[in-house]
Amino acid sequence: MILQKRIAKRMRSAMTQEQMTVLEMAEKLGIAKSSVQLYLQEAGNPRANTIELIYDNLGYPLEELLNKQDPIPDNDPPDFLSLAGSLKTIHPL
């Protein structure tokens, strides 16, 4: 699951920086538009050679994908349950 999330974040980042549509991203990567859509939704499960193709065509080192420290900024909204767990409760129940 972490792998799909990192791939999706890298693809979204590249699309934002270059102002690309899903179709333009698919053409740049040389893969089907439907595959790009799946990967962006973190629903796809790309093969190793597809992952390598994505990173090569986007110009990012493949090693970054396996790095424990996430180099891609996380713009996702915070998880409510994790925030709520860290707050002091007003009511004891």
TAWO-V68464 format. One record per backbone hydrogen bond with DSSP energy under -1.0 kcal/mol. CO is the residue of the C=O (numbers start at 1). NH is the residue of the N-H. E is the energy in kcal/mol with one decimal. If there is no record, write none. Layout:
BEGIN
CO_NH_E + CO_NH_E
END
This chain:
BEGIN
1_5_-2.0 + 2_6_-2.4 + 3_7_-2.3 + 4_8_-2.5 + 5_9_-2.5 + 6_10_-2.3 + 7_11_-2.5 + 8_12_-2.8 + 9_13_-2.4 + 10_14_-2.3 + 11_15_-2.5 + 12_16_-2.4 + 13_17_-2.6 + 14_18_-2.3 + 15_20_-2.2 + 21_25_-2.3 + 22_26_-2.5 + 23_27_-2.3 + 24_28_-2.4 + 25_29_-2.5 + 26_30_-1.8 + 26_31_-1.7 + 32_36_-1.9 + 33_37_-2.4 + 34_38_-2.0 + 35_39_-2.7 + 36_40_-2.5 + 37_41_-1.5 + 38_43_-2.6 + 38_44_-1.3 + 39_42_-1.1 + 47_51_-2.3 + 48_52_-2.3 + 49_53_-1.9 + 50_54_-2.6 + 51_55_-2.4 + 52_56_-2.6 + 53_57_-2.6 + 54_58_-1.7 + 55_60_-2.3 + 61_64_-1.3 + 62_65_-1.3 + 79_83_-1.9 + 80_84_-3.1 + 81_85_-1.9
END
